[in-house]
Amino acid sequence: MADRHAWMAAPAAAERARTLVAVAWSCAVTTDGGREELVGAHSVAPDGRVLLRPPEDSVLFSAAICAPRGEASAVLEFADVAPVPVRSRIRARLWLAGSFLPDEDHLVFRPSRLALRRSRQVVSIDAEEYAAAGPDPLAGAEARLLTHLADAHPEAVERLTRLVDPRSLHGAVRVKPLAVDRHGLTLRVERVRDHGDVRLAFHEPADDVAGLTERMQVLLAHAARTSCARPLQRQRTDGDG
C-alpha cells in the first residue's frame, strides 16, 4: 500500500469550500436587512463567485439598490449534509463574507473572507486560494455513490473496517460511509453514546467514477488480506428499528 503521507491524503480546505458551494442545494444569506434562506437559487462561476437568483420580492435586491455604489455586504452560509443517515449529519459549515452586486436577473456575490468548520475546528481560507481551487471531481456523484454503498453493499463496508485501527472500533455498534472524495473514503463509527470518523485514503487520487471504482477495489483487496477486525457489537441504539 501507499506510504503514510499518501494514506493520510485529504482535500485542502479551499477545495472543500469550493466543493461545498458547488453541491449545496440551499444557502442562508445575511445582510443588514436580515436573514433569508434560498433553496435551489445559487450557482458558482469558475472563479468562485456565487450567482444568487432570489425571488423577485426578495429583500436582497433592495439591499443592493440601496447600498452605497450599489454594492451590499453579506454573509453566505452553506451546510454540508451527509447523504447517508448517520448521527450529526452536518459534516461541515462554510461561511463566506463579502459583497454582492445586481446583474440583470441575479446577484453576483464575491467572497473576501471564508471560514470552514468541520467537527470542532474552524479554518480560515484565503479568498485567492478559494478562487483558484476547484470542486472535487466526484462531488456530483458522491450522494449516489455513498447511498449505493450503504444500502447495497453493507458487507463491503464491514470488510473495510479491517483497515481501521481496532482501537477506533472499540464499542462500535454501526459503521456507515460518511463521505468520499478523490482522495479517499471516510467512515462514521457510531457507538452507544458517541461517534467518530476514520479515513481510508486511496493509493492515488481518483479523477472520475471509473477511477473511484478501481481505488475502492484496491482497498477491498487490501482488506481481504488483512486479519479481521473485531466484529461490531450488535447493541440497540437510538434510531434503530
Helices and strands as residue ranges (DSSP letters): H 4-7, H 13-23, E 26-31, E 34-39, E 42-44, E 50-52, H 59-66, G 68-70, E 72-81, E 90-103, E 106-118, E 121-125, H 127-132, G 139-141, H 142-152, H 154-160, G 161-163, G 166-169, E 172-181, E 184-191, E 195-201, H 209-224
